Amino acid sequence: MEKEKIDRINFLAKKKKAEGLSEAEIEEQKALYEEYLEGYRKNLRSTLGSTVIERPDGTRERLEKKK
């Protein structure tokens, strides 16, 4: 996510605490949060997908998604 969008999220959060947001700003904030979370989740899945567990006996296995 671009730095400008993160700055905008932070600005809207501060404004919400200080004076409240208009309906348009609330919708913008929701969209920005969703975009941020989507990127965060994608990055986390990528990191976990390349994580390997090494057992005490020396065997290695990749993490698998819980069922």
URSULDA-V769152 format. One record per run of one state. SS is the DSSP state (@ for helix, = for strand, . for the rest). FROM is the first residue (numbers start at 1). LEN is the number of residues. If there is no record, write none. Layout:
ss = (SS | SS)
from = (FROM | FROM)
len = (LEN | LEN)
This chain:
ss = (. | @ | . | @ | . | = | . | = | .)
from = (1 | 3 | 19 | 23 | 50 | 52 | 55 | 60 | 63)
len = (2 | 16 | 4 | 27 | 2 | 3 | 5 | 3 | 5)
